[in-house]
Amino acid sequence: MDSTFVPPAVPDYSPGLAAPTPEPAPAAEIGTVSLIPPHVLERIAIGPVESWIVERPIDLEARKEDGSNPVYLLDAQHDAELQGSYHRHVQRLDTTKAVSEASQWRLNFDPATERLFIHTLIVRRGERVAENAKPERLRVLQREEGLESQTLNGRLTVVVLLEDVRAGDILDISFTIHSQNRIFPTHFARLVTIPNWTLRDFHLTVRFPTGRPMRWKSNDEKLTPMIGEEAEATEWSWHLHDQAGREPERNVPGWHFQHRWIQLTDFTSWAEVVSGVVAAWREDLQNPEVLHLVESIAAEVAPPALRAERALTYLQDDIRNLSDSTEFGGQNPTSPGVILKRGFGDCKDKSFAAVHLLRLLGIPARPVLVNTDLRQTVEEFLPTPNVFNHAIVEFEIDGRRRWLDTTQTLQGGSVLSRPMAQFRLGLPLGPGVEDLESIPTDESSDRTELKETFYLDTTGRSSTLRVQVIATGRDAEKWRRGLAHDGVEVFARQREFFYQQLFPGAHRLGKVEWHDDRENNELVFGEAFELRSVLFPIVSGEERAFLFRFRAHAIQAVLGLFESGRRRHPWEMPFPCRVRHTIEIESSGLPLNLVRPAQVDAKAFRFSCHGQQRPGFASITFLAQILADHVPTWEFEVHKQKIGEVWPSTIMTGQLPPSSVVPWKARSHENLLPRRGTRATSSSPQSPDEAGLSALPIEAAPALTSRAQRERGNLVPREEKSGRASEPTHGRDRGPVLRPNPSATPPPLPDSALRESSSRRRRGSRRRHRRQEHGILFWIGTIIGGFILLAMLHFLLHAK
C-alpha cells in the first residue's frame, strides 16, 4: 500500500486525498511537445497560477548567516474544496553538487488520478531571468523506481533540463497538482513536513468551507496557525522565519520523525475510514479459483489449524510478492481469484485473499492496516487512511488470535506458533471497528547461536576455523530466505567473503552443511575455513611467540555504537534479539588467563560472558539480549557508558609458543553439524475419504470482530451444542457458499490436541524402552556378580 506518512529525508509532494478537478490551465500544443504520449499530454499543462493562489514576495538579499545552498522560500497552499495543492521552492545554488542536482528538475505524478500544472522554472542571475517552463523542454519518463524492490506504481516522472545553470544562481520553481482519490473522492488529508534546512521563509496555507470538519495537529506545540474567515471560507496559515539548518542523525527509529510536521484532515473518526475502505474492498466469496483452492485444502486436512497453515503457507510462498498498482492506484486490492491465477500480488492483495480463504474454511478473519515504519505511533495522528502503508491478516482459531504478514516468505512453525507481525497497532477492516487496535507482540523465540572453534598451529602450517550457526524464530527465517533467494553457492561465497573481512586470506574448506527444520522453525549450518593470517609472530629478545586476537563480532554487531556527541533523537536497537557467541580455542601452550567472566545490565540490553579452560583448550561464551527497541535521548549517555564497559570483554587476546600443532580431528572438514536425535515425523495427512468435503462449512465464517465487542455483548456467544456460531449476519459477509455433501460431521480434533497426544505416546514408548533396558542390565549384573562371588568362595576354600 502507498503511504504519505513515511518520515521523509527531504520534503516531497504528498497528494493525499482529492475531489473532482477544476478546469485546467491552458495546455501546451501537441505538436510542440516531444516524448510525451497523447494520453499523458492532457494531464500536463504550462501556464500562470490560478486565482485562489497568493504569490508571495521573496527576499533575495544575501546574508552571512545563510550558509550553503540556502532556501529563500518554501510555500505550500492547499484548497480543500478544489483539491488543489500549490508548491513554490526558491533556493540559491552555491555548490557544484547542488547545481548538478537542481539543474535536472523532475517531479513524479500519477496521470490516472492527478493533473500537473507547471507555472515557473526560472533561473535568476542578477538582473537576468531565464524561464525554462516551455513545452519543448518537457520530457516524460516511466522510471518505476521501485522495480528492483518488486513494486510497479504506474507513476510518471516529468523531467526538464534547465539550461545555463551556474553556482550562485537562484532557482525559482512553482507548480500545482490537482488529484482525485479513488476511495475517498470528497475528503481532504495532507501531511506537511518542515525540512531541517537553512530556511528563510516557510509558508503553509489551507482553505476550506467553514462548515467542513477540518482539524490539524503537529508534533511541535509551538506551531499554531493564524485563522482567518472570509465569505463562508476559513483559512489556516503557518509562517516560519529564519530557521537554522540541522544535519540529520543516523540510526533513528522509523517511527520517530526528525522533522517537524503538520497534519491536516477532515476525517472525523477511524470508523469513517474503516467504512469507506470496507465498501471499496469488494469481497468475492464465490470466485471459482478461490473455491477450487479451498476444496483442495479441505480434502487434504481437517483440523482448522492445519487448513489455515496450508492456506497461509501457499499465499506466503507460492504467490510471489509483486506490487502492481497501475490498475487500481495502489488503493484497492486485486480480486483474490486474479491473484491466485496470475501468482503474484502485494500486501493488500495477499491479505485480502487470505481473508477469503480462511473464512471459506470456517475460520473468522479480517485484514488489518498497519504502518511498517510508524508502528505504534500511528495513534499520534488524526484519523486518515494515508497513515498506513501495509496490510496483514488477523484470524482466530480455537480462541487464539494471530496476526500474520502474508508477504513474509518461508516462515516456520505451525500457524499458531509462527512469529507474529511486530507492528503493535493497526486498523482492522471489519464490522464494528471504531478505533485503532493493539497488535500484541508474541514471546519471541528469536535466537542465534554462533560457535567458532579455532585450531591454532604455530609450526608454519595453516590454522583451521570451524563455524556452527543455530538460528530459531525470525532469525531462522532470515537465513532460510537468504539460502532460498541466492542458492547455496552464492550463500557460501558471501560467508567466505564475510570471514575474509575478519581474517584476510581465509579460504573455505569443503562445502556448507546445513539442515532446515521448518516444522520447529530452526535452521542449522556448519562450515570450515583455512586461516593463514590469524597469528602474528612477535619477538622479544631470544624468545619467539605468536599473538592471537579474536573478538565476539556477533555481539559487537548487535551492540555496536559508533556515535559521538549528544543526540537529539532516539537511538534504535535491534529488538527483539538474543545472540549467543561461543569462541573455542584448541592449541597446546594456551595461556591460563583467557577466561574473564563479566556481566553488564542496562535498560536496553543485558550482556554476560563466562567460560571454562583446561590445558590446551579454552571456551568463552558471550550472551547479549536486547530489551527495548530504542534508547531515549535522555538515557543515551548512560547507554554509551554501558557499551564502553562491554567492549573490552568482547575481545580475547593471548600468546602461543612455537611448535603448537593443530589436533588431528581438525583436519576433517565433514560432519560439521551438531549431533542431534532424530525428530519424530508428523503423521501423514488424511486421505480425501477421511477428511471429506463435508467437513467444509455450508456458509463462510463471518468477518472477525473485535474482542471489545464480544465483551460488551454485541454478539451472541457461540453455543457448545451447535456446530455453528450464532453471530449476526452482515449482508454479503454471510452469503451462502455452495458446497458438495453438506451433511454435518463430527469436528476433528484440533492440530494441537493431535500433536500433544502423539507426544505423550512417544514419551510413554521411550519410558517403556528405558525400563526394559534397565531390567536387562540388572539381570546381567546379577549373573556376573554371582559368578564373581562363586569364584571368590572357591578361592577361599582352596586357600585354606
N, C-alpha and C positions, 0 to 999 in steps of 0.2 A: 504494500500500500504506500501511496505517496503521502508525505507529510511536510508541512511548512514549519514544524516546530523542532527540527533538529538544530541544536546550537551551531550557528554558522561561524566560520572563521572570518568571513567578511560579509558585509550586508548584501543581501540579494533580494530581488523582487519576489514576493510571496503572493501568488494570485489569489489563494483562499477561495471564497465563495462569491458568486456573482449572479446578476439578473440579466434580462434581455438588454442587448447593447443599443446605444443610440445611433443616430446616423453617423457614418464615418466621415473623417476628413477627406478632402479631395485626394483621390488615388492617383498614383503615377500611371502614365500611359504604358500600355503593354509593350509597345514596340521599343520603348527606351530602356527596359529593364532586362538584364541578361541573367541567365541561370536561375530564374525563378519560375517554377511550374505555374500554369494558369490557375489551378485550384488554390494555390497559396498566395498568388498575387493579390487577390481581392481581400486577403486578410492583412495586408501590409499597405500603409499609406504614409505619405510625407506631406506635412502641412503645418499651419500655425496651431497654437494651443486653443483649446475650446474655451467658451465664455465663462465657465464656472471656475477656471483655474486662475490663480493670482500669481503673476510674475514678480518675484521679489528682487529688490536691488542687491548688488554684490559689492562688497568692499574688497577691491583688488590690491590695496596698498600692501607692499611687502613689509614684514616686521621681523625683528631679530628672533623673537620667541616662536616664530612659525615652525622652525625645524625643517626637516627634509620632506619634500612632497606634501605640503600642507593642503588640506581640503578647505576651501573657502566657503562652500555652501553645500549642504545636503538637505534637500527639500522633498517631502512626500506629502501629497494631497490626495485624499480619498473622498469620493462621493458615493454614499451608500445607496442612494436611490438610483443613480445612473450606473452604478457598479464600475466606475472608472477609477484608475489609480495613476496619478501623475508623479513622475520622478525627475529630479534635476540634480546633477552632480557637477560641481565646479572645482577643479584641482590644478595646482601648479606642479609641473613635472620637472624635478631637479636632477634626477639621476638617469643614467642611460638605461638602467633596468626599467624604471618607471616609463620612460619614453617607449621602449620596446613593447611593453605590455599594453600600454594605453593606446598606442597608435593602431592597434588592431581591435577596434571596438566590436563587441559581439554581445548578443542577447538571446537567451533561449526562450521560446514560447511554443504553445500548443495551438496549431492552426485549427484544430477541431473545436476548441472552446474559447479561444482568445483572438482578439484583433489588436494589432500593433499600429500605433501612430507615432512616427518619428517627427520631432519638432526641430531640434538643432543638434548638429555635430560640429561645433565651432572650435577652431584653433586660434587663440589670441597671442599676438606677439607685438607688444607695444600698441601702436595705433592700427596695426594690421589685424583684420578679422577675416578668416577663411572659413567658409561654410562647406562642409562635406556631406550634408544630407541631400544627396542628389540621387535620382533613380538609377543612373548608370553605375553608381558606386556599390549598389546593394548586391550582396551575394547570400544565397540561402543554402545551408548545408544540413543534411540529416546525419549528424555525427554519432548518435547513440553512444554517449559517453559511458553508459553502464553496460555495454555489450559484454565486456570481459567478466563482469560480475553477474551475467545471465539476466540482464534487465533490458527490455525494449519498451520505451515510453512514447515513441512517436513524436517527440518534441523536435522542433527545428531550431537551428541557430542562424540568426541574421548577422552577417559579418560586413563591416565597412572598413576598408583600409584607408586610414587617414593619411593625407599627403603632407609632406614637408613639416614633420613634427620634430622639434629640437628641444634640448634641455633648456629650461626656463620658460617654455610656452605654458599657456593656461588653457586647459581643456574644459569646454562648457557643453554638456550633453543633457538633453531633455527628451522625454518620450512619455506616452500614455498607453496603458493597456486596459482594454475592456474585456471582461471574461464572463462566462456563463457556466456555472457548475451544473453537473448532471443530476445530482441527488437533491440539492437544496438550492434551486434557482432563485428563490426570493429572499435568501438570507445573506448576511454580510459578516465576515470574520477576517481579521488580519492579525499578524504578529509582526511588529516592527522592532528591529534590534538597532541599538546605537553602537557603532563600532568604536573601538578604543584607539582611534586615530587622533592626530592633531587636527582639531576641528574648530573652525572659526564660528560658523553658524549652522545650527541644526533646527529644522522646522518640521513639524508634523501637524497636519490638519485633517479632520474628518467632519463631513457634513452629512446630516441625516434628518428626515422629517421628525418634528418634535414628538409625535406620538409613538415613534419607534422605540422598542425597549432596549436601547443601546447601553452597553456597560463597558467599562475599561478597568484594567488592572496593570500594575507594574511591580517589578522586583526592587524598585527604588522608591521609597516613600516620599522622596523629595520631588519626584516627577509628577506634578499635578497640573491639570490643564486649565487654561483660561476658557471660560464659557461665554458664548455669545448667541443671541437669538435674533432671527430676522425672518419675517414673512413665513411663519409656521415651520421654520427650519432652525435647527440647533447646530452650532459649530463648536467643536473642541479643538484647541490648539496648544501645542507644546513648543517651547523655544529654549535652546541651549546656546550659550555664547562662550567662545574661547575655552574649549576643552583641551586639556593637555593629553598627549598620546601616551599609551602604555603598551609595553611588549607583552604578548600572550605568554602564559605559563604552560609548561608541559605537564603531562600526566594528570590532567584534571578529569574527574569523573564525567561521563557523558550526561548525567542528569543535572549537572551544575553549569549554568550559563556564566561565562566570563564577561559577557556583555550585559548592559542594562537593556531591558526590553519593556515594551508597552503593548498590551493585548487589547484588541477591540472586537466585540462580538455582540450580536443581538439575539443569540440563543438564550432562552430563559431557564432551561434546565437540561440535565443529562437525559431525562426521559424524552424530551423533544428530539434530541439527537438519535436516541435509540429507535423511536418510532419511525423517523424518516429513513434510517438505514435499513430497518427490517422491511419496510414497504418496498424499498428499491431492490433488496436481495430476494428475488423471487425463487421460491422452492420449486423443485421438480421431482417429487417423490415417485412419479410413475414413469420415469425415464427408463427405456429398455436396457441401456448399458448398465445403469445403476442396479436395476432389478436382477440382471444376469449375474453380476458380481456378488450381490447379496445371497442369491440362491446357491452359488458355488461355495461360498464361505459356510453357509448353514449346512450344506451337505457334508462338509469335511469335519466340522467340530460342533459340539453342542453347548458347552458351558459359555455363558456370556463373556467371561474374561478372555477366553481363547478366541471367540469370534471377534471381539474388539481388537485383540492383538493381531489377528490376521488382517483385518481391515486397515488398521493404522500402519502396520508394517508395509503393506502394499503401497499405501499412499506415500509413505516416507521414502521407501527405497526404489520402487518401480515407477513412480511418477516423478520425473526429474524436475528440479527447481528452475523455472524459467518464467520471468515476469514479462508477459506480453500485454502492455497497457494501451496498445494502439487502437483497440476496438472500443473499449469502454472507458478510456481515460484514466485507468488505474483506480476507479472508484467502485465499480460493480464487479462482482465475481463472474467468471465464465460458468456456464451450465456444467454441473458435475458430469453429465453424460459426455459432453465435449472433452472435458479434462481426461476422463478415463479412456476415451477413444484416441486422442492425439498423444497422450503420455507425458504431458508437461503442464505446469501451472505455477502460479506464485502462491504466496502465503494465504491470501484470502480465498483463492480458488481451491486449494487443497484442504483448508479448514472447513470451507462450506461443503465440499464433497465428503469430508469425514463426518460432518453432522448428518448428512443424508444417509450414509452407510450405517452409522451407529443407530440412528433412530429406526431404520428399517429392520435392523437386527434386534429391536426391542430394548435399546439402551438409550435413555434420555441424554441429550447432548445439545450444545449450543456453541456458536462461535463467540470469541471474546477479542475485542480490540485492545491493543497494548502499544506501548512505545518502547522500542529496544534501547533507546538512549536515556530518555527521561525516567522510565520505570515508575517508581512510586511518586515522583514529583509531578506527575500529571495532575495530581489533586491541587496543585498550586495555581492551576489555570482555570479560567472560566469555561463553562461548557462550550465545546466546539468539536466537530468531527476532525478538524485538521490537526489535533494534538496527537493523533495516532498514526503509526507507520507500519504496523504489523498486525497479524491476526493469528490466533491459536484456537484450539478446541478444548472445551470443558465437557466432561461427561461423568456419569455416576454409575458404579457397579457395586452391588451388594452394600449400599450405603456409604461407599467410599468415593470421594470426588477426586478427580485427577485433572491436571491441566497439561496438555502436551503440545509441542510445537511440531507441526507436520512437515516443516522444512528441515528438521534435524534428521539427517540420514543415519542409518546403521546404528540406531540406538540398541542397547542390550537390556536383558531382563524382561520380565513379564510386563504386561500393560499396566499392572498396578504397582510395579516396583521401578519402572523406568524413571530416570531423573526428570523432574518436572521443570517447566519453563520458569526462569528466575526473573519474572517481570514485576511481581509484588502487587501491582494494581492494574486493573483493566476495566473495560466497559463491556459487559455481556450483552449480546443481542438476543433478546427473547422477551416473552410476555412478563409484564410486571416489573421490569427493571427501572429503577428511579434514580440510581446514583452509581458512582464507581464502586467496585467491589474488590476486596483484597484477594490476592492470589498467594496462598501460603507457600513458604519455602520448605521443601522436604528435608528430612535428616540426611544430609549429604553423605554418600558413600564414596565420594571422590577421593582417590588416594593414589599416589605414585611412589613406588619403592624402587630406588636405584641402588644397585650393588656393583661396585667396581673393585675387582681383585687384581692387584699388581704383583707380578712375579719379576723381581728385580735381579738383574745379572750384572756383575761388575768385572767379568772376565774378558770383556771385549765383545761378547755376543749381545744380541738384542734382547730386550726385556719384553714381557707379554702383559697385555691387559685383557681381562675378561669382563664383560658387561652383562648384567641381567636387569631387566626392567619389568616390574609387575604393576599394572595400572588397573584401577577399578572405577566404576561410575563414569562420570563425564570425561575423566582423564583417559579411560579405556576407549571411549567413543572417539576422542580426538586422534589417538594413534590408529584406530580402526579406519577412520576416514582417510587418514594420510596414506595408509597401505592400499586402500581400495582406489583412491584417486590417482596415485602416482605409480603404483605397482611396486613389487618387492625390490627390483633392480634399482629404480630411482631412489627408493627409500634407503637402500643400502649405501648408495653414493652420498646422499645427504648426511647420513650418520657418519660416514667416513670423513666427510668434509668438516663436520662438527668437531670431531676429535682431533683433526689436523689443526684446528684453531687452538686447541688446548695443548697438544703435543705435536709440534712441527715434525713432519716426516712420518706420521703414523700411517700404517698400511694394514688393510683388512686381511685377516686370516680366515679362510673358509667362507661360509655363507651365513646370512642371518637366519637363525632358527626362531620360529615364532609359533604360538598357539593361541587361538582366539576362542574363549569360552563365552559365546554371546549370550547363552541362556542365563549365566550368572554375571554377565557384563564385566568380564575380566579378560585382559589381554596380556600375554607374557611373551617377551622375545629376548634372545641372547645373541651375543656377537663377541668376536675376539679381534685384537689388533696387535700388530708388532710395533714396538716402540724403540726408537733409536736415539731420541733426544730427550729422554726423561731423566737422565742422570747427568750431573755436571761435575767434572773432576776438579778437585781443589788440592793444592799442595801447601803444606806448612812445614818448612824445614825439610827433613828427610821423610816425613810421614805423608802418605798419599791417601785420599779418601774420595768418596763420591757423595755429592749432595742431591737430595730429592726434595721436591716441594709439590705437594698436592693440595687441592682446595675443594671444598664441598660446593661445586659450581651450581648444583641444583638448588641448594639453599640460598646461595648468593643471588641467583636469578629471581627467586621469589621475593626476597627481602631487599634486593638491590636498591641502593639510594645514592644517586649522584647529583645532589642538589645543594646549592649554597645560597645563603641569604634568606631573608624572610619570604613567606608566601602570603599571597592574598586569597588563594583559593584552596580547597581541599586537595589532599594527595590521594590518588586512587590506589587501592590494594586489590590483589587478585583473589577475591573471595567468591566462593569457598575454595579452600586449597589446603591439602595436607601432603607433605613431602617427607619421605624418609630416605636419606642418602647414607649408605654404608661404604666405607673405604677399608679394604683389607690389603695388607702388605705381607708377602711371604718372601723372606730372604734371610740368609744367615748373617749374623752380626748386627741385627736391628738394635738401635738404642732402646733403653728401658723407660724412657720418659715421654713416649709419644702420646699416651692417653692422658688427657687432661679434662675431666668432667666439668661441665658448665651448664648453667640454666639462667635464662633471661625471660622474664614475664613483662609484657607490655599490654596496653589496652587493645592494640590492633593485632598483636601476634604473640605466639609463645614459642620459645626456642630451648632446646636442650641437646646435649651431646654426652655420650658415655661410651665406654668400650672395655676391651679386655686385651691382655697381652701376655705372651709366653715366648720363650726363646725361639727366634726365627719367624714369629707371627704376631701381627697386631691388627686389631679390628676396632674401628671407631664408627659409631652410628650417630648421625645428626638428624634431628627431628625439628620440623617447622610446621606450625599450624596458623593460618590466617583467621582472625577472629572478627574482623569487620571489613566492610567494603571500601572504607576510606579513613583517612586521618584528618580530623578537623584542623582548621588553620591554627587555633589556639593551642593545640597539642603537638604541633609539628616539631617544634624544637626538642621537646622531650622524646618524641619518636626518633629523631635523628640520634640523640644520645644513646638510646637503647640499641639502635642499629650499630652504633660505634662499639658497644660492649660485645655484640655478637660477632663482629667481623674477625677479630683475631682468633676466635675459637673455630672458625671455618677453614683455617689454614693449618696444614700438617707439614712440618719440615723435620729433616734428620740427616744423618750421615751414615754411610755404609763403608766398611773396609773393602779392600780389593779381594778378588777371588771368591766373590759370592755367586753361586751358581743357581740358575733357575731350576726349581724342582722338576722332576721328570714328568709329573702329571700335567704340568703347564704346557707341555709340548703337544698335547692333544687339543684339537680345535673342534671337537664334536661333542654332542650331548651337553650343550651349554644351558639348557633349560633346567630349572629346579625339578627334582623328582616329586611327583605328587600321585596320590592314589587315584585310581580310575573312578570318575564320577558315574553315578547311576544314570543310565539313559532314561529319558522320559518315555512314557508309554506311547505306543503308536496311535495315530489319530483314528477316530471312529470311522467305520465304513459308512457310505451313504445310507445303507439299510438301518444301521444302528442309530445314526444321528437323525435322519428323516427330515424331509422338508416340512413335516407337520409341526416341528419344533419352532418354526418361524411364527411370530405373532401375526394375527389377522390384520391388525392395524399398526401403523408406525407408532413408535413411542413418542410421547409429547416432547416438546422443547423443554430443556432443563430449566427449572425455576430456581430462584434464589432461596437460600435457607431461611432468610428472614421472613419470606412469605409463608413458608410452612409453619414457622414458629408463631406467626400471627393468626394461623388458622384459615388462611385464604383458600387452602386446598383441602379436600377430604383425604385423610391419611389412607395409605394402602392397607387393605384387609388381608390377613394371612390366608383366609379360606378361599379367596378369589385368586384366579390366575392372572388377573389384570388389574392395574391401578384404576381407582375410580376418581380420576382427575378431570377437571372441566375441559370441555372441548374448545379449541381456539381456532375456529374456522378451518382453514386449509391445513393447520398443523395436525389435525386428527382425521384427515381424509382416509377412506378405506384403501387398502392396498391389496390387489388380487394376489392370492397365493394358492398353489396346489395343495390338496389334502389338508384342509384347515381344521382337522379334528384335534382336540386337545390331547396332550400327552403330559405325563408327569415330568416336572422340570428336572433336568440332570443336576448332579452335584456340581457346585462351583469348582473352578480350577484349583483354588486354594485348598479346598477340602480334599480333592483327589491327591494333590501333592503331599498334604500332611499325612493322609492315610498311607500313601506309598512310602513316605519317610519313616513312619512308625514300623511298617513291615520290614524295611531294610534294617532298622536298628534292632528289632527283635531277632532277625536272622543272624546278625552279627553276634548278638549276645549268646545265642544257642551254639554257634560255632566256637566261641571262646570257651564256653562251659565244656563242650566236647573235648577241645584241645587240653584244657586243664585236667579233665578226668584221665585222658590217655597219659599225660605226663605224670600224674600221680601214681598210676599203676606201674608205669615203667620205673619210676624212682623207688617204689616199694619193692619190686622184684630185685632190682640191683642192690638195694640196701640189704635184702635178705641174703643174697649170695655173699656179700661182704661180711655179714655177721657170722654166717656158717664158716667162712674161711678163717675168721679170727678165732672161733671156738676150736676149730680143728688144729690151728697152730698152737693154741694154749695147751690142748691135751697132749700133743706130741712133745711140747717143750718140757712138760713135767716128766 
